[in-house]
Amino acid sequence: MSAAIILTLAACLAASFYDVRVRRIPNWLTASVAVAAIGLHALSGLQAVAVSVAVMLILTVAGTLVYARGGIGGGDVKLAIVTSGMLSYPLCLPFLLYTALGGGLLAVLFLIFRPDSRPSLARVTLIASGGGSVAATRTSLPYALAFAFGAVAVALSQSVLPFLRINV
């Protein structure tokens, strides 16, 4: 297993810890991963750094658009950017796909085990009548868990479960 996968897995697990406890991913964690990604790829040459930075720039643009529409939190966007930069192309693509699958699973589990997070007719009526906002009634998911799911899936696909590999 490569150093990039191990560092990504460690970063996602640490982010999950913080996200579950306080619903925030610390900036020092994402900044550290960004610096580590550049440093790790610098060992492989300028082209590897350029590819990693390009991945991070593309995800910055895409993530900003998703964040602006309220689809994901800012810390989650930063975590996606730096962990994808750490994995670089092409390994970031299966990571993001597995993360999306983990996010769907997380949402389903959240709806099953957290009844207060389910939309209710009273909340929908309150929002429709202008008496409340979506932000005030929405329960946030600790989405770093989905990133940890993606990191674990990539780690397993590159080691003991090669049938999980997604060829790009």
N, C-alpha and C positions, 0 to 999 in steps of 0.2 A: 504494500500500500504506500502511496506517495506521501511526501510531507504535506503537500497541498490538501490532500483529503483529510489527513489527521488534523491539521490546523483548522480546516473548515468544520470538521466534526466537533472539535473542542470549542470553537467559537459559537456554534449553534447551540451546543449544550449549555454553555455559560449564558448565552442570551435567553434561552428558555427558562433558566433559573430566575433571572431577573424579570422576565416578562410574566411569568406565572405569579411571582410574589408582588410586584408593584406595577405591572402593565406598562413597563418602560424598558427600553433597551439602551443601556448607557452609551453615550457618545465616545467615551474612552475606549470601549470595547470595539466599536466599529472602526474608530480611527486606528487602533492597534492592528486590526486585521488588514486594513488598507495598506499600512506601512509594511506589514509582514508580506503581503501579496506582492508588492513592488520589489521588496528585497529578495524574496524567494525567486521571482521570475528574473531578476537581474543576474542571478547566478547562471541562468540559461542563455543570457544574451539579450541584446537590445530588441530583437524581434519578439521574444517572449514577453518583454515588458510592454512593447507596443500593442500586442494582442490583448494582454490583460487590461491595459488602460482603455483600449477600444471597447472591450466588453463592459467595463465600468461606465464609460460614457454613454453607451447605448442604453444600459439599464437606468442610468440617471435620468435620461430623457423619458423613457417609458415609465419608470417608477414615479416621476414627478407628475405625469399625466394621470396615473391611477390614483395617486395621493390627492391630487387636486379635485378629483371626482368623489373623494371620500371612500374609495375602495379598500384602502390599506393605510396603516399608520406610518408616520415618518420614520420611526425607528426600524420598522419592518422593511421599508424601502432601502434604508441605509444598509441593513443587514443583507438584503438581496444583492445590492451593488457590490459590497466588499467580498462576500463569500463567492459570488460568481466570478469576481476578479481573481480571487485566490485560485479557484479551480480552472479558470480561463476557458477558452474555446478549445475543443468541443465539449468538454466534460460539464460545462455550466448548463448546457441544454438539458441533459437528463436530470441534473440537479433541480432545475427550475420546474421541470415536468413532475418529478417526484414530490417536490414541495407543493405544487398545486394539488396533486392527489392527496397529500397529507392534509392540506388545508380543507379540502372537501370532507375528508374523514373527520377532522377536528370539528367542523361545523355541525355535522350530523351527530357526533357524540355530545357536543355542547347542547344541541336542541333536545336530545334524549335525557341528559342528566341535569340540565339546568332549566327547569320549566319556566322560571322567571324570564328567560331569554326569548321565549316563543312570542311571536306577535299575537296580540289579543285584539278582539274586536273593540274593546274599550280604548286601547292605545291607538288603533287605526282611526277610530272616530275622533279621538282627541286631536290627532295630527291633521286629519281632514278638515276639522272645524277651525283650524288655526289656533287652537289652544295649547299646542305643544310642538316641539320640534323632533325630528328624527334623531338628532344627536342626543337629545335629552333622554330618549327612551331606548336607545341602542346599547346593547351590552357588547363590549369589545372582546374579541378572541385573543388569547395569547398566541399570536401567529408564529412566534419564534419556534413553537413546538412543531409547526409544519416544516419549517426550515430544518429542524433537527431530524425530522422524518426523512426529508430529502437527502440530508447528509448521510444518514445511516444507510439509506437505500443505495446511494452511490458507493459508499464504502463497501457494502456487501457485494455490490455488482462488480467491483474491481478486485475482490478477493475470493471469498468462499462461495458466492452465488452468481457465477458468471451469466446465468440465464436471465438475470435482471438487467443486463447491459442493453442500452438503447443505442444503436449505431446511428450516427449522424452523417 
